[in-house]
Amino acid sequence: MPTSKGPQRTEFTLDVLGRYICNGLDEALSSTRKDGQRPDGSPQNDARPFDIIVIGGGSFGPVLAQHLFQSDKKHSHRILVLDAGSFLLTEHVQNLPMLGLNPPGPTEVDPGVPRAEVWGLPWRSDVRFGYPGLAYCVGGRSVFFGGWSPRLLDTPADTEMPRSLWPGAAVDALNTRYFDEASRVIGTDVTNDFIDGPMHRALRRLLREGIRAGRVPAAIPLAELPLPIPAPPGAPAALVQELKLEAPLAVQGRTDPGLFAFNKFSSVPLLIKATRLASFESQLGVGFPDDVKKRLMIVPRCRVVRLDTEVSNGMGRVTAVQTVQGPVPVPENGKVIIALGTIESTRLAQLSFQGITHSELIGQNLMAHLRSNLTIRIPRRALAGLNPAVRALQASALFMKGRITAKGLVRHFHLQITAAGLDRPDTTDSEAELFKKIPDIEMLDAMRRANDDRIVITLRGIGEMEPMNPDSHISLALDQPVDEVGVARAFVRLNPSERDLLLWDEMDKASDDVARVFANGQDFEVLTPTGFVKVSPGADLRQVVPYTDMALGGRRDGLGTTHHEAGPLWMGTDPSTSVTDPNCRFHFVSNAYVAGPALFPTVGSPNPMLTGVALAHRLGDHFLAQSTMLGADPGFTLLFDGMNTDKWRMSTIRNQPPERSNPGAFVVVDGTLESVSGNDLGLFWFTEPTPPDFILKLEWLRWREDDNSGVFLRFPAPNSKGYNNTAFVGVDFGFEVQIDQLARDDGAPIHKTGAIYGFAGPVNPDTLPVHPPGQWNEFEIHAVGQRYTVFLNGQKITEYVNPDPNRGLVSTPAAPSFIGLQTHTGRVAFRRIQLKGL
C-alpha cells in the first residue's frame, strides 16, 4: 500500500521522526520514473535511478551512505539504503533515559518473535550457549555496542594486520588516513572528559607501575605501543606511558566550532543528518521536498532476500535486489553494497552468487572473539596516593593490550577495564549516571555494587580467534526449515582452535594478574555466581572463578556473544584465496561490494567498529574516484568544475507579490548545473568579469521539447541597476543566446534555439543541428567587438552585429560585464562551461 504522506499517529505517539527521516519503497522507486509527476504536477523527466544501493542500515551501511552523500560534491550518485528493521531510536540507547531496550542474553532456541522489541535470531548454530542475534532496527547493533573502539595494532614490532593476509594497499590506506578519519567520526581521537578524576588517574598509575614491574607478563610493554591520543605539551614520560592505557571509547568529547558533540557513537545520527540534508537540498528552487532530487533515501522494513545475478563464464553482475516489498532494479552503472551483519551478509552472498568462480570460498574464514569477565571489589585504601578527602570517585575506564605466542603464532588480546566508585554525593539518580557513563551497559549490575569504601572493577578480556580455521565457517542450512519469508537460513559453525584455547587461558591469567595489581597487596573480593567472595592478595583466582563457560559457573561468555563476527567475505589480492578484492568488491561479481567486518582477513582483538568505519569511508572514496571529470579544452578556463558554485550567484527578486517572487535556482546534479524554474525569470551569473573579447563554450541538455533557458552575455552586475528582479538587467543590457525549440510565443526564428533573442534568428531555423531531448548539445559563442557568432554542435547558425551602444557592453575594469544562465521554463542542464579571452 502507498506510504502515508504525513506522520502517522499511534495510540501514544506522532511519528514525525520516522516520516521525515525515512521513505517507503514506493516513494523511492517512484522518484526514479521519468514518466512520473512531482507533487506540483510538473514532469519528472529528469529522474535518475539509484546507482548506489546499500543493503543494511545498521552499523556500517549508514556510515558509507553518509560519507558518500556528503563527499560527493558533484552530486553524481543517488543512494538508497534498505534495512529490514524499523526506525527505533535517534541515537545510542545509552545516551537516552533507561528504556528497557538492553540487548538480551544469548539463546539456543529462537523464540520466533523479537526479544527486547527488536532482537531476532535469523541463523542456526553449533555454538553451545547461543547467540544474542541481530538488532532489527535502523542503526542495528551500533545502537547498543559498548563503545570500545581501539585500532588494530600495526607497528614495526607487531601487527594484527599481517600483509601476508591483508592487502598492503588497504593497510597503508588505513594507517595513513582512514584510521584517523574514523577516529574523528566516532569520537576516539581524544580522551573522554567524563572518564577522569582522582580515582581514574590513581587506577591508571597503578596499572602502569604494575606493567613496568613485570607483574602482568602478557601485557605488551607500553614503550612498544603507539600513543592513541595526543599527550599534553611537555608531558612527563610517565604520563605519556599512562596515556597509552586510556580507553578508546566512541564518545565525542569535542567537535568543530558551532557543532554539538554527540555522546556514545551510533550510526543513526549520521544517517539522520544526511537524510535531512538530502531533503532540504531537494527543495532548492521549488519550495517542497522533491523526491526526484533527493540523493539519499532510507527505506526501513524492507528486508532483502536475494540479489538477482546474471552469471556468465563464472563472472556475475547484479541486476536487481529482491526485497519483501518487491524488486529494486540495479541500473547499468549501479553498485550494490552488502552491509548487513557478518553472518547475514554471508548468507545473502551465498544465496545470490551461486555459479561464480570460487563461490565455495564464501563463508570460510569465520572468526569472532573470545571473551571473559572478571569482577572484583577492592578497598579504597588499595589506591595509594588517593586523597582521603576525595569522595566523588565516579567512573574509570582503562585499556590494556596483551599478546602471547601460541604454538609459534603471535596472538593478541586486550583487557577492557571498567571501574565505579562512590558517585557524586549530590546526585539523586546514581543508577542513571552510571548507565550513561559506563562503557558497557552489560556491566551495569556489577557497577551498582560500588559503595563509599569499595571500588568495583570489571576486567573484560577480548581475544582474537585464529584465521582460516576450517572448523569455523558459515553455510546455508538447506536441511533445516526456511525462515519466515521462505529463505534458507545460515548455519554457523564456530569452534576455537588449539591456539585459541591457549590464548583464552593466558588472557584469563592476565586478568587475574591485573586484579592483583589493583588490589595492591590488600585483601579484595571476587564476584562469583553466588556473590562476592573475599580472597587474599596471593589467591589463585582460577579456583574462585574458573576458566570455563559462565553457564557452568565460570567467567567465559559464549563464543557468539560479542557481536564481533568477522572474516567470511575477506579481502585479498589473490582471487583464488580470498572473496573480495582490496577495494571491497567481490572478485567475480562486477558490481557487488561489502562493507563491515565480513571483509577482515584477520579479526585482531579490537571491536570491529573503528576498522569497519574506516573501510566504509575508503570504499565511498573509491566510488568517488571513479567519477570522471570533464576538463577544459586547450586555452580555455572552466567556469564550473562540476562541484563548486562559489563564483556563481543567483539573481534576486524584491518588492514583488508572492506569485512573482521566486527566480528559481540552479542545483548541482551529476557534475552539471541544472536549472529549476521559479515563478519569474531568474539569472545565475558568474561573478568574475569576462575579457573584453572572448569565446564561450558550454554544453546543454533539455529533458523535454518545451524546456526553455538561455545563455546571457555582456550585461553589467545585476545588482547595479536597482531592479526589483535583477535578472532583467541581463535582458535589458545584455544579449541572450536562446534555448527553446518551440520559439515561444510566436514561433519566430528570433525566439528559437541559437537565436540572439529578439534580434537575430538562425539562418536555417527549420533544420537546426540540435539533438533530441535527453542528449547533450554544444554552444560555441564568439563575442568580438560587437559581432556575436553562435555555433551549435559545430555548425555556425547565427551571426549578429550590434548597433546599440547601450547594450552588450564590452567588459573593462571600470565597467565590467558578465555571463549568466537563465531559469525560465522546465529544466535545462549545463556542463563544461569554459571561457577563452581573445
Buried (B, 14 or more C-beta within 10 A) or exposed (E): EEBEEEEEEEEEEEBEBBBBBBBBBBBBBBBBEBEBEBEEEBBBBBBBBBBBBBBBBBBBBBBBBBBBBBBBBBBBBBBBBBBBBBBBBBBBBBBBEBEEBBBBBBBEEBEEEBBBBBBBBBBBBEBBBBBBBBBBBBBBBBBBBBBBBBBBBBEEEBBBBEEEBBBEEBBBBBBEBBBBBBBEBBBBBBBBEBBBBBBBBBBBBBBBBBBBEEBBEBBBEBEBBEEBBEBEEEBEEEBBBBBBBBBBBBBBBEEEEEEEEBBBBBBBBBBBBBBEBBBEBBBBBBEEBBBBBBBBBBBBBBBBBBBBBEBEEEBBBBBBBBBBBEBBBBBEEBBBBBBBBBBBBBBBBBBBBEEBBBBEBBBBBBBBBBBBBBBBBBBBEBBEEBEEEBBBBBBBBBBBBBBBEBEEEEBBBBBBBBBBBBBEEEEEEBEEBBBBBBBBBBBBEBBBBBEEEBBBBBBBBBBBBBBBBEEBBBBBBEEEEEBEEEBBBBBBBBBBBEBBEBBBBBBBBBBBBBBBBBBBEBEBBBBBEEEBBEBEEEBEBBEBBBBBBBBEEBBBBBBBBBBBBBBBBBBBBEBEBBBBBBBBBBBBBEBBBBBBBBBBBBBBBBBBBBBBBBBBBBBBBBBBEEBEEEEBEEEBEBBBBBBEBEEBBBBBBEEBEEEBBBBBBBBBBBBBBBBBBBBBBBBBBBEEBBEBBBBBBBBBBBBBEBBBBBBBBBBBBBEEEEBEBBBBBBBEBBBBBBBBBBBBEEEEBBBBBBBBBEBBBBBEBEEBBBBEBEEBBBBBBBBEEBEBBBBBBEBBBBBBEBEEEEBBBBBEEEEBBBBBBBBBBBBBBBBBBBBBEE
